[in-house]
Amino acid sequence: MTLQVACRFLPLAMAAMLVSCGSTPTTEPPPATMATPWPSPSTRYYKDDGPGDSVPANLDAIPDAVPRLEPLHRFANRPYSVFGREYVPATSLRPYRERGIASWYGRRFHGEKTSNGEIYDMYAMTAAHPTLPLPSYARVTGVASGKSVIVRVNDRGPFLHGRVIDLSFAAAERIGIAQKGSGEVEVEAILPAGTPLLASSPPLPPVALAPSTSTAAGIVAPVEATVPAPVAGAEGGFVVQLGAFANFANAQNFVAHLANQLGPIGVEANVRQVNGLFRVFAGPYPTRDDAKRTADRLRDALGLPSTIAVH
């Protein structure tokens, strides 16, 4: 998914990302035909996400991403917080391997911006990951099928249900998890030839590890969801805090990914800068109970954890 961090962020067939992880598409998937019928979006995918009304017949001909050394994005690799959990992305290419559940995101995000400002193409071999550096490359292998695909990681997400990566539709189809919506995979970072490896750069820790109290070397640390954190000065009221970013573009991207999830339940996300961070929140509400009711709705309808903070 910005956290698009969300972020991409995240379909909730993704992540859920969260993440992976969007707003109403500005472009339509290219018209094409497909021999195998897909299930109705309402029976298999979150909201109206899915592969589109017609899927290209030549998905097998789409080439893998070709790993190459690229400069890392200046802003997309800064620490951020989503749904009460903090993420510290790697700021250099380093070894990484993890097994876990992958999901994918489709037409709801097609044509929208990713976390590093590129345009998401559901028919390209790309992926969203919470902490791999942007951009970078990874080999994703479906455990059940044994099939592999090489993807370019250019987005953030997923952020829910312990999922480790959000694939594009084309990548998910290649390894055999598109029809099911998710599946167990093994993810391994690919270090292009000539990648400088520093002795002080340990392997990136797995996303699904139990939370640690340290944020060194990219370890993910949780934020205590039950402790209210002041968001700004005494303007009155309370907010439901959904995320915090060091970069405004990432915060905006997260809001865009959330829009379609929050709209149907009557909740709107906003951004404001507080103490050097761009915080994404719903509200303000006049009382803590009012804010808690919204937080409960987000949890019950979408499975979104959140914190209640002073506005």
SETIZA-369118 format. One record per residue (C-alpha): x, y, z. Coordinates in steps of 0.1 Angstrom, whole numbers, always signed. Layout:
# SETIZA-369118
+-------+-------+-------+
:    xx :    yy :    zz :
+-------+-------+-------+
:     X :     Y :     Z :
...
+-------+-------+-------+
# end
This chain:
# SETIZA-369118
+-------+-------+-------+
:    xx :    yy :    zz :
+-------+-------+-------+
:    +0 :    +0 :    +0 :
:   +16 :   +54 :   +11 :
:   +18 :   +43 :   +44 :
:    +9 :   +50 :    -4 :
:   +22 :   +39 :   +33 :
:   -14 :   +24 :   +42 :
:   -16 :   +17 :   +37 :
:    -9 :   +10 :    +2 :
:   -19 :    +9 :   +26 :
:   -35 :   -21 :   +27 :
:   -64 :   -39 :   +14 :
:   -81 :   -55 :   +42 :
:   -82 :   -86 :   +21 :
:   -47 :   -74 :   +24 :
:   -42 :   -58 :   +52 :
:   -54 :   -65 :   +52 :
:   -25 :   -21 :   +49 :
:   -32 :   -19 :   +57 :
:   -16 :   -24 :   +45 :
:    -6 :   -36 :   +17 :
:   -38 :   -13 :   +12 :
:   -71 :   +31 :   -15 :
:   -90 :   +58 :   -31 :
:  -113 :   +56 :   -61 :
:   -91 :   +47 :   -91 :
:   -83 :   +74 :  -115 :
:   -77 :   +50 :  -144 :
:   -95 :   +19 :  -154 :
:   -77 :   -14 :  -160 :
:   -71 :   -21 :  -197 :
:   -99 :   -39 :  -214 :
:   -92 :   -75 :  -221 :
:  -107 :  -109 :  -218 :
:  -101 :  -139 :  -196 :
:  -111 :  -175 :  -201 :
:  -116 :  -183 :  -164 :
:  -145 :  -165 :  -147 :
:  -138 :  -148 :  -114 :
:  -161 :  -149 :   -84 :
:  -182 :  -118 :   -76 :
:  -161 :   -92 :   -58 :
:  -187 :   -92 :   -30 :
:  -181 :  -129 :   -23 :
:  -143 :  -129 :   -23 :
:  -128 :   -95 :   -20 :
:  -130 :   -65 :    +4 :
:  -157 :   -41 :    -7 :
:  -155 :   -38 :   -45 :
:  -118 :   -46 :   -48 :
:  -108 :   -74 :   -71 :
:   -92 :   -82 :  -105 :
:  -115 :   -60 :  -125 :
:  -144 :   -69 :  -148 :
:  -121 :   -84 :  -174 :
:   -86 :   -96 :  -168 :
:   -59 :   -96 :  -195 :
:   -55 :  -130 :  -211 :
:   -17 :  -127 :  -213 :
:    -9 :  -125 :  -176 :
:   +16 :  -153 :  -179 :
:   +35 :  -132 :  -204 :
:   +41 :  -103 :  -180 :
:   +78 :  -105 :  -171 :
:   +93 :  -105 :  -136 :
:  +107 :   -73 :  -123 :
:  +144 :   -70 :  -132 :
:  +165 :   -62 :  -101 :
:  +189 :   -33 :  -104 :
:  +206 :    -9 :   -81 :
:  +184 :   +22 :   -76 :
:  +187 :   +51 :   -52 :
:  +165 :   +47 :   -22 :
:  +136 :   +71 :   -19 :
:  +144 :  +102 :    +2 :
:  +112 :  +102 :   +23 :
:   +94 :   +68 :   +19 :
:  +119 :   +50 :   +42 :
:  +113 :   +71 :   +73 :
:   +98 :   +56 :  +105 :
:   +60 :   +57 :  +107 :
:   +31 :   +45 :  +128 :
:    -1 :   +28 :  +117 :
:   -29 :   +15 :  +138 :
:    -9 :   +19 :  +170 :
:   +22 :    +1 :  +158 :
:   +55 :   +17 :  +148 :
:   +75 :    +6 :  +118 :
:  +111 :   +14 :  +111 :
:  +120 :    +7 :   +75 :
:  +155 :    -4 :   +65 :
:  +175 :   +25 :   +50 :
:  +199 :    +2 :   +32 :
:  +197 :   -30 :   +12 :
:  +202 :   -60 :   +34 :
:  +194 :   -97 :   +36 :
:  +158 :  -106 :   +45 :
:  +138 :  -138 :   +44 :
:  +104 :  -146 :   +60 :
:   +75 :  -170 :   +56 :
:   +40 :  -158 :   +62 :
:    +7 :  -149 :   +46 :
:    +6 :  -127 :   +15 :
:   -24 :  -109 :    +2 :
:   -29 :   -87 :   -29 :
:   -46 :   -55 :   -39 :
:   -64 :   -47 :   -72 :
:   -87 :   -23 :   -90 :
:   -95 :    -1 :   -60 :
:   -59 :   +11 :   -60 :
:   -51 :    +8 :   -98 :
:   -38 :   +41 :  -110 :
:   -33 :   +56 :   -75 :
:    +1 :   +67 :   -61 :
:   +22 :   +42 :   -42 :
:   +43 :   +52 :   -11 :
:   +72 :   +63 :   -32 :
:   +51 :   +84 :   -55 :
:   +49 :   +60 :   -84 :
:   +16 :   +49 :  -100 :
:    +3 :   +16 :   -90 :
:    -3 :    -8 :  -118 :
:   -21 :   -40 :  -108 :
:    -7 :   -57 :  -139 :
:   +29 :   -50 :  -131 :
:   +51 :   -72 :  -109 :
:   +52 :   -50 :   -78 :
:   +45 :   -54 :   -41 :
:   +40 :   -35 :    -8 :
:   +60 :   -43 :   +23 :
:   +60 :   -26 :   +58 :
:   +98 :   -23 :   +62 :
:  +118 :   -33 :   +31 :
:  +135 :    -3 :   +16 :
:  +117 :   +15 :   -12 :
:  +125 :    +7 :   -39 :
:  +139 :   -28 :   -36 :
:  +134 :   -62 :   -50 :
:  +122 :   -95 :   -36 :
:  +115 :  -131 :   -47 :
:   +81 :  -143 :   -35 :
:   +74 :  -181 :   -36 :
:   +40 :  -196 :   -31 :
:   +43 :  -224 :    -6 :
:   +15 :  -245 :   -20 :
:   +23 :  -240 :   -57 :
:   +61 :  -238 :   -55 :
:   +59 :  -210 :   -81 :
:   +80 :  -178 :   -77 :
:   +79 :  -143 :   -89 :
:  +103 :  -114 :   -86 :
:   +87 :   -81 :   -76 :
:   +98 :   -46 :   -72 :
:   +87 :   -33 :   -38 :
:   +75 :    +3 :   -42 :
:   +47 :    +6 :   -16 :
:   +39 :    +2 :   +21 :
:   +15 :   -23 :   +36 :
:    -1 :   -46 :   +46 :
:    -7 :   -37 :   +82 :
:   -33 :   -62 :   +96 :
:   -37 :   -99 :  +104 :
:    +1 :  -106 :  +105 :
:    +4 :  -105 :   +68 :
:   +39 :  -101 :   +55 :
:   +35 :   -87 :   +19 :
:    +9 :   -73 :    -4 :
:   +13 :   -83 :   -40 :
:    +0 :   -68 :   -72 :
:   -27 :   -88 :   -89 :
:    -4 :  -100 :  -116 :
:   +22 :  -112 :   -90 :
:    -5 :  -130 :   -70 :
:   -19 :  -147 :  -101 :
:   +16 :  -159 :  -110 :
:   +22 :  -178 :   -78 :
:   -14 :  -191 :   -75 :
:   -30 :  -171 :   -47 :
:   -51 :  -146 :   -66 :
:   -82 :  -167 :   -67 :
:   -81 :  -174 :   -29 :
:   -72 :  -138 :   -21 :
:   -43 :  -148 :    +2 :
:   -18 :  -176 :    +7 :
:   +13 :  -187 :   +25 :
:   +46 :  -175 :    +8 :
:   +83 :  -172 :   +14 :
:   +97 :  -137 :    +8 :
:  +134 :  -132 :    +2 :
:  +151 :   -99 :    -5 :
:  +172 :   -98 :   -37 :
:  +204 :   -78 :   -35 :
:  +214 :   -67 :   -71 :
:  +249 :   -71 :   -82 :
:  +271 :   -44 :   -68 :
:  +250 :   -39 :   -37 :
:  +272 :   -24 :    -9 :
:  +268 :   -45 :   +23 :
:  +279 :   -29 :   +55 :
:  +291 :   -51 :   +83 :
:  +270 :   -30 :  +107 :
:  +238 :   -37 :   +87 :
:  +222 :   -69 :  +101 :
:  +194 :   -88 :   +83 :
:  +161 :   -70 :   +84 :
:  +140 :   -86 :  +111 :
:  +108 :  -105 :  +101 :
:   +76 :   -84 :  +101 :
:   +57 :  -111 :  +119 :
:   +81 :  -113 :  +149 :
:   +68 :  -107 :  +183 :
:   +70 :   -70 :  +190 :
:  +103 :   -58 :  +205 :
:  +110 :   -29 :  +228 :
:  +139 :   -18 :  +207 :
:  +137 :    +1 :  +174 :
:  +173 :    -4 :  +165 :
:  +182 :   -19 :  +131 :
:  +147 :   -17 :  +118 :
:  +130 :   -38 :  +145 :
:   +93 :   -32 :  +147 :
:   +80 :   -17 :  +180 :
:   +44 :   -14 :  +192 :
:   +27 :   +16 :  +206 :
:    +6 :    +9 :  +237 :
:   -29 :   +13 :  +224 :
:   -45 :   +19 :  +258 :
:   -25 :   +50 :  +267 :
:   -39 :   +82 :  +253 :
:   -12 :  +104 :  +237 :
:   -16 :  +142 :  +234 :
:   -18 :  +152 :  +197 :
:   -18 :  +190 :  +200 :
:   -25 :  +219 :  +222 :
:   -57 :  +225 :  +241 :
:   -81 :  +229 :  +212 :
:  -106 :  +207 :  +230 :
:  -120 :  +173 :  +223 :
:  -105 :  +139 :  +214 :
:   -95 :  +122 :  +182 :
:   -91 :   +86 :  +171 :
:   -55 :   +84 :  +159 :
:   -48 :   +60 :  +130 :
:   -12 :   +67 :  +120 :
:   +18 :   +91 :  +123 :
:   +43 :   +98 :   +96 :
:   +75 :  +119 :   +93 :
:   +66 :  +128 :   +57 :
:   +34 :  +147 :   +47 :
:   +32 :  +129 :   +13 :
:   +31 :   +95 :   +31 :
:    +4 :  +107 :   +54 :
:   -17 :  +119 :   +25 :
:   -12 :   +86 :    +8 :
:   -24 :   +67 :   +38 :
:   -55 :   +89 :   +40 :
:   -62 :   +82 :    +3 :
:   -60 :   +44 :   +10 :
:   -83 :   +47 :   +40 :
:  -109 :   +68 :   +22 :
:  -129 :   +39 :    +7 :
:  -127 :   +19 :   +39 :
:  -139 :   +47 :   +61 :
:  -165 :   +64 :   +39 :
:  -192 :   +36 :   +41 :
:  -192 :   +39 :   +79 :
:  -193 :   +77 :   +80 :
:  -158 :   +84 :   +92 :
:  -134 :  +108 :   +77 :
:   -96 :  +109 :   +82 :
:   -76 :  +141 :   +85 :
:   -40 :  +151 :   +88 :
:   -23 :  +177 :  +110 :
:   +13 :  +183 :  +119 :
:   +22 :  +180 :  +156 :
:   +57 :  +180 :  +170 :
:   +73 :  +173 :  +137 :
:   +50 :  +144 :  +128 :
:   +20 :  +143 :  +104 :
:    -7 :  +125 :  +123 :
:   -37 :  +109 :  +107 :
:   -69 :  +110 :  +128 :
:  -107 :  +109 :  +128 :
:  -125 :  +136 :  +147 :
:  -123 :  +157 :  +169 :
:  -151 :  +145 :  +191 :
:  -164 :  +165 :  +222 :
:  -158 :  +136 :  +247 :
:  -136 :  +106 :  +251 :
:  -167 :   +84 :  +250 :
:  -176 :   +98 :  +216 :
:  -142 :   +91 :  +203 :
:  -143 :   +56 :  +217 :
:  -175 :   +49 :  +200 :
:  -159 :   +57 :  +167 :
:  -128 :   +36 :  +176 :
:  -152 :    +7 :  +183 :
:  -169 :   +11 :  +150 :
:  -136 :   +10 :  +132 :
:  -126 :   -21 :  +151 :
:  -160 :   -39 :  +146 :
:  -165 :   -30 :  +109 :
:  -129 :   -31 :   +96 :
:  -108 :   -47 :  +122 :
:   -88 :   -15 :  +126 :
:   -70 :    -9 :  +160 :
:   -65 :   +27 :  +170 :
:   -57 :   +50 :  +199 :
:   -77 :   +78 :  +215 :
:   -58 :  +110 :  +219 :
:   -63 :  +145 :  +232 :
:   -69 :  +170 :  +204 :
+-------+-------+-------+
# end
